[in-house]
Amino acid sequence: MPEAAGRDHRRMLRHVATSALAGTIAGAIAAGVLMMLDIASIGTLVARSTDPLLAAATVLAPFVLIGAAAGAAIGLLPILRKFRR
C-alpha cells in the first residue's frame, strides 16, 4: 500500500509541475508577443533602454511567475475536486 501511495504522489507532483511549466511557457510567450508587437510601446521602451536585457527581464518576470502560479492552480483542480467529495 505505501508504494501505491508514493506512486500516486509522484504522479500528482509530475502533473502539477507539468501544468506550472506550461503556464511558465505561456507567460513567456505572452510577454514576448507584448514586446514584439510593441503594445503600449513596451518593445520600444525595452529596445531604447540602457540595459535591454534587464528591461526585458523586468517585463518577462511577472508574466512568467503569474503563468506558473496559474498553471499550478489549474493543475491542482482535479485533485481538489477529488478531495471535496
Secondary structure, DSSP 8 states (H G I E B T S, - for coil): -HHHHHHHHHHHHHHHHHHHHHHHHHHHHHHHHHHHTTGGGHHHHHHHSSSHHHHHHHHHHHHHHHHHHHHHHHHHHHHHHHHH-
